[in-house]
Amino acid sequence: MKLVLPIYALTILIAARGFALDAHAQNKSTRSNNAAAGKTLVTVNGTPLTAASVELWMIMHAIPPSQRGALQEQAAQRLVEEELVAQFLRSRKVDVPETEVDKMIRRWEMLVAKEKLDPAEMRMRLGISDSAFRETLSLMPRWEAYLQEIVTRDKLNEFFEAHRQEFDGTRVRVSQILKKLPPDAAEKEVDAANAELAKLKADIESGSITFAEAAMQHSDAPSKSKGGDVGSFTFRGAMAKEITQTAFRLQPGELSEPFRSPFGMHIIVVNDRQPGQLSLEDVRAQVLEELGQNLWSETVARLQEDADIKWTAKPGK
């Protein structure tokens, strides 16, 4: 499974884990004078991660200073996950040829240059050794090597069959009724929209009004003029994931319960379902990617159960 990481992700990996790998190699005086090292924020099974790496995560994601406080904990948690996986792969002695790491370094250098930055200067600013740099960039190739060890043909086929409609091109045609809500809507606004949609659902199911009539009279979406019809889409189309995931659980003619998306509260009905024709071989890359993401999440959850994670300071404090 080949994963192409954006420049900020590669740099975050280097910063977060590079700081940790070099921490014990630097003396106290050097560390105190190295602005990149920063203060230790959390230790993961004895390995320190720094507050500076979290700040760099914010910078590389172009997060405005006014919003960084709200995202610092999320960034720190992500860095902890990556360190846990790195330690796990080392414990299993999962390794890759140096040529694979060389490819990652060249990719990183090209991405940095594409952003009109100097790779050598950035390496210097990160303040980590060559060995730590290579160790950090080996994380994704080693994870891919681990997946190749454990993902058998049978496991891949089993995953595809369990999620077939998500990959085989199945299309559903959906109508919706939307009550718009701002992202920061108060609880009473959410409750009011939920109650209104629940009543509409009951009215539709009782036959006192059709879905199309209810959509034209009550929906806040542009599709109201078409009775709520938003057209057909695949699982990996352009629809919000909350709509897609709900729609693919419904049978034709079945109404959903009210649910929330970034746009507000919805109820939907599936008007039609057209089975897809794509085979596993047609979509092998997508299936591998999805399975790999699931295995990453499962691995992190398992490792966190026994990990010694000690926060020495809250993110941003």
N, C-alpha and C positions, 0 to 999 in steps of 0.2 A: 504494500500500500504506500503510495507516494504522497506525501503531504507537503504542500508548498506553503511555507509560512511567510506572512508579510514582514516587512523590515522591522516594525515595532515589536512583533512577537519574538523574532530572533534576538533582537537587542535586549528585550526584557529577560529572556532566558539567560543570556550572557551576563547581564548585570546581576540578576537575582542569585544565580547559582555560582557565578564567578566570584562575587563577593564572598559567598560562603566558603568556596573551595580555597580561596586565598587567605581567609581570615586568620588561620593558625600559622600561616607562613610569614605574616607580617609581625614585626614587634610592636609594642604598645605605642611607641613614639611615632612610628610610620603610620599606624592606623589613625592616630589622632590628627595627623597632618593631611590625611587623604580625605578630601571632601566627598569623594565618591563612596567611600566605605560606609560612612554614616553610622548611626547608632544601631545596635542590634534590636530588632523588633520582636523576633520570635526565633526560638531554636526548635529544630525538627530532628528528633533523635540525636540531640547534641550538636547539630550543625546550625550555625546562626544564619539568619536572613536579616537584611537591614531595612531600615526606614527609607534609605536613599533609593533602594530598588523599587519601592512602592511609588515614590515621587517620580522616578524615571518612567514607570508604567503610565502615570498620568500624562507626563509630557509627551511621550511617544504616541499616545492616543489622542493628542490634541484636545485634552479635556480642559476647559476654561478653569482658571483658578477658583472661580466662584462655585464650581461643581465638584471640585476634587475631594472635599471633605466627605461627601455622600458616597463616593466610590472607593475610598481608600481601603476599607475593610474587604470589599470584594476583590480588589487587586491583591491584597496580602494573602487572602485565602487561596487564590489561584496560584501564587508563588509557592505556597506550602504544598499544594497538590503536586506541582511539578517536582519539587524536591523529594517528596515521598516516592514518586514513580522512579526518579533517578536512583534513589537508594535501593529500591526493589530490584531494578534491572542489574545493578552492581552485585547484589546479593545472589542473583541467579547466574552471574558471570555471563550475561548477554553482551556480546561484543560485536563489532563490525570492523571490516578492513579499514585501514587508514585512508584508503582512496575514497571511501564513502564520506568520511569526515572532511577530506579535502574538497569534495563536491559541495558540501554544506558551506564551507568557508568561502569558496568562490561564489556561491549563490548569495551569501551574505554580503560579500564585497560588491557584487553587482547591484544588489538592492540599495546598499548605502550610496554607491556612486550615482545611481538613478535619482536619488533624492538630493543630488548635488552636495553630498557630504564626503569627506575624505576618510576612507576606511582606516588608514593608519592613525589619523588623528583621533578618530572615535575609539579605536583600541586603546590609545594612550589615555584618553579621558576616562575610560572604564577602569583602568588601573588594575588589570588582571594579567596573570602570566600566560605564556603560550599554552602551557599544559592545561590550565584551567579553561582557557578559551576553547581548546579542542574538546575537552571533556564536556563542556556545556553544549557545544554544537553537535555532539554525538547523541544527545538525548533522543531526538526524533528518529534518526536511523536505527538506534538500538531498540526503540519501541516498535518500529516496523519489523525488525528482525524477530522480536519476541512474538509479534502477531503471526508471522510466518510459521513459527514453531507450533503455536497452539490452535490456529484456525485451520482445521482440516476441511476437506471437501464436504464431508458430511455435515459439519457444523455450519458451513456457509450455506448449504442447501436447506438445512433445517431453519436457519434464520430467514432465508428468502421465502420459504413456504409460510412461515408464521406471519410475515409482513408483506405477502405477495402484492396486495392491492396498492401498497405504498410505492412499489417499484415497477410494476408491469404496465403502467400507462392507463390504469383504470381511471375513468372520468366520472364525476358526479355533477349533476345540474342542480343548483341550489337557489332557493329564494330566501330572503331574510327580511326581518323587521329590526331596525336599529334605533335605539334611543341613545343619542350622542351624550357622552360624558367627558369632561376634561380629565387628564391623567391624575390630577390631584383632587378629584371630586370627593366631597364629604360623604361620610357613611350614610347619612340620611338621603342624599341624592341617589346613591347606589341602590339603597333599599327601595326608594320610590320607583326607580326605573325597573327594578326587578319585579316589584308588585304589579306594575302596569303590564309588563310583558307576560307575567304568569296569568293574569286575568284574560289577556288576549288569547293566550294559548288555550285556556279553558273554553273560551267562546268559540274558537276555531274548531276545537275537538267536539263541541256540542252541536256544531252545525249552524249556529246563529249568525256566523259571518264566515266568509271564505278567507283563506290566507291572503290572497291577492287584494281583497277589499280591505282587510286589516292593514296591510302594508301601505296601500295608497292613502289611507286615512291617518295612520299613526307613525309610519317610519320616518326617520330623519335622513335616510340615505337617498342618494340620487336615483337608486333603483326603484323607489316608490312609484315612479311613473309607469313602471313595467310590472307592477304588482309584486315588487320585491325581487324579481328575477335577476340574479347576478351572473348568469351564464354557467358554463361548465368549466371544470378545472381538474387537474391531477393533484395528487398528494404533494408533489414538489413543485406546484405552480406558484403563482404570485400572491395567493391569498394569505392573510394573516394565519399564523399557525393555529390559533385558537379556533378559527372557523374551519380550517382544514381538518384538524383532529376530531372536531365534533361531527362534521359532515360524514367522514369516513366510518364513523361508528353507527350511523343511522341507516335504516333500510328505506327504500323508496316509499314516500308517503308519510314517513315518521317525522314528528316534530321534536325538536330538541327542548330541553329545559332552558330557561334563561341562563346565559353565560356572558362573561365579560371578556373583552379584548381591549387593546389600546385605544380603540375608537369609541367604546361605550358598551352598552348591554345589548345582546342579540337574542332572538330566537330564529331558528332556521328550519326549513323543511327540504328534504331531498326529493326532487321531482323525478330524477332518472339516474340510473347508474349504468355505464357502459364498461364491461370488463376489458382490461388491457390484454395485449397479446405478446408483450415482451417476455423473453425467457431470462433465466439467471445469467446465461452467457452474454446476453445483450446489455445487462446492467451490472455486471460483476464489479466494476470499479465503485459504483455508488453503494452497492451492498457491502463491500469491504469497508468503505469509509464509515457507513452507519454502524456496522458491527464493531469497528475499531473504536468509535466514540463511545459506544455502550460498554465495551470492555474496559476502556479507560476509566469511565465513571465507576464501574463495579470494582475495579482494582483500587482506585482511590478510596472508595467507601470501606473496603476491607482493610486497607493499610491504616486508615485513620482509627479503626477500632483499637489497635494495639500500639499506635504511635505515641511517643513521648513528645508532645507538642507543648511548649511552654512560652506563653506570651509574656515578654518583659515590659511591654508597653502597648497600649491600644493604638491602632493606626491613627496617625494625625495628632497624637498626644505628645 
